[in-house]
Amino acid sequence: MNLQVELAPRGKRPLVLANPVMTASGTFSFGLESAQAFDLGRLGAIVCKSVSRRPRKGNRQPRMVETAAGMLNSIGLQNPGGRVLIRELAPVWATWTVPVIVSIVGESIEDFASLAESLEAVPGVSGLELNISCPNVAGGLDFGRDPRAAAALTAAVRQRTTLPILTKLTPNVGDIVEVATAVAAAGADAISLVNTFVGMAIDVKRRRPVLSTVTGGLSGPAIKPLALALVYAVAQEVAIPIVGIGGIATAEDALEFILAGATAVEVGTATFRNPRAPFEVLEGIQAFMRQEGVEELAQLRGAAIPASLRGRRSSVSIP
């Protein structure tokens, strides 16, 4: 069976994954201790927690709450900053056989572009995921909601690095297809779909919001049908690879995204409950392909999209 996928087919640098299963940014700490506990080389790629140019303390507690079918988080992009990543984390990643994609975030286009440039020749860094879609910080959705702003940011980063670029989009937008086509035209090698949905929880005894920031990002099984519909819509309009994200916990979940047009998938919130989830998803995909006699993963990509809808505006109604 051939599970290999390419996330930057038109890029200056290739980003070839042995298989389509990746980890999602911010949901699992993949450091030296993780490499000792898991055979990370079995996965397609690791996406690290979002990093900014300068360290961020994140939001005050409480900033996580479990929901009926997932979780709300408002971490606020806490991270040690780009210099620490380059000095301490990247050297560890350089010893791994699995590609590491660095999720980057900023408050301005220059923040993104300069951080991308600083990572250009760092061993251990195989690509960048532009987090223009975080709902947990002030202005975190500004770039992701405006097609022109999203395209301008993507283009600025493209000018400063040859690393493969995955632009991560927010579902909290009127027309995600418009944003996706804009970043594809601006130079993104792939599109990550989707980040969390804005939601909230209220403590009925205290009669106050649970999260310190009132709202947070909803992830987990609750958002899978919503994320799947967005991937299905975007896959009909863009020619670059799509990385499906949102509530993926099983191989069947991952296969749904691939059938909807995704080239690869990221497993995120499921790892809080089951750290082996990404590996079980991979094993399940392999078992399905053996059972169905599928030799090439590419045979499944987009198979759920009728031929009459490919290459035209989706008929899926996105609220």
Rosetta blueprint (number, residue, H / E / L):
1 M L
2 N E
3 L L
4 Q L
5 V E
6 E E
7 L L
8 A L
9 P L
10 R L
11 G L
12 K L
13 R L
14 P L
15 L L
16 V E
17 L E
18 A L
19 N L
20 P L
21 V E
22 M E
23 T E
24 A L
25 S L
26 G L
27 T L
28 F L
29 S L
30 F L
31 G L
32 L H
33 E H
34 S H
35 A H
36 Q H
37 A H
38 F L
39 D L
40 L H
41 G H
42 R H
43 L L
44 G L
45 A E
46 I E
47 V E
48 C L
49 K L
50 S L
51 V E
52 S L
53 R L
54 R L
55 P L
56 R E
57 K L
58 G L
59 N L
60 R L
61 Q L
62 P L
63 R L
64 M E
65 V E
66 E E
67 T E
68 A L
69 A L
70 G E
71 M E
72 L E
73 N E
74 S L
75 I L
76 G L
77 L L
78 Q L
79 N E
80 P L
81 G L
82 G H
83 R H
84 V H
85 L H
86 I H
87 R H
88 E H
89 L H
90 A H
91 P H
92 V H
93 W H
94 A L
95 T L
96 W L
97 T L
98 V L
99 P L
100 V E
101 I E
102 V E
103 S E
104 I E
105 V L
106 G L
107 E L
108 S L
109 I H
110 E H
111 D H
112 F H
113 A H
114 S H
115 L H
116 A H
117 E H
118 S H
119 L L
120 E L
121 A L
122 V L
123 P L
124 G L
125 V L
126 S L
127 G E
128 L E
129 E E
130 L E
131 N E
132 I L
133 S L
134 C L
135 P L
136 N L
137 V L
138 A L
139 G L
140 G L
141 L L
142 D H
143 F H
144 G H
145 R H
146 D L
147 P H
148 R H
149 A H
150 A H
151 A H
152 A H
153 L H
154 T H
155 A H
156 A H
157 V H
158 R H
159 Q H
160 R H
161 T L
162 T L
163 L L
164 P L
165 I E
166 L E
167 T E
168 K E
169 L L
170 T L
171 P L
172 N L
173 V L
174 G L
175 D L
176 I H
177 V H
178 E H
179 V H
180 A H
181 T H
182 A H
183 V H
184 A H
185 A H
186 A L
187 G L
188 A L
189 D L
190 A E
191 I E
192 S E
193 L E
194 V L
195 N L
196 T L
197 F E
198 V E
199 G E
200 M E
201 A L
202 I E
203 D E
204 V L
205 K L
206 R L
207 R L
208 R E
209 P E
210 V L
211 L L
212 S L
213 T L
214 V L
215 T E
216 G E
217 G E
218 L E
219 S E
220 G L
221 P H
222 A H
223 I H
224 K H
225 P H
226 L H
227 A H
228 L H
229 A H
230 L H
231 V H
232 Y H
233 A H
234 V H
235 A H
236 Q L
237 E L
238 V L
239 A L
240 I L
241 P L
242 I E
243 V E
244 G E
245 I E
246 G L
247 G L
248 I L
249 A L
250 T L
251 A H
252 E H
253 D H
254 A H
255 L H
256 E H
257 F H
258 I H
259 L H
260 A L
261 G L
262 A L
263 T L
264 A E
265 V E
266 E E
267 V E
268 G L
269 T L
270 A H
271 T H
272 F H
273 R H
274 N L
275 P L
276 R L
277 A H
278 P H
279 F H
280 E H
281 V H
282 L H
283 E H
284 G H
285 I H
286 Q H
287 A H
288 F H
289 M H
290 R H
291 Q H
292 E H
293 G L
294 V L
295 E L
296 E E
297 L H
298 A H
299 Q H
300 L L
301 R L
302 G L
303 A L
304 A L
305 I L
306 P L
307 A H
308 S H
309 L H
310 R L
311 G L
312 R L
313 R L
314 S L
315 S L
316 V L
317 S L
318 I L
319 P L
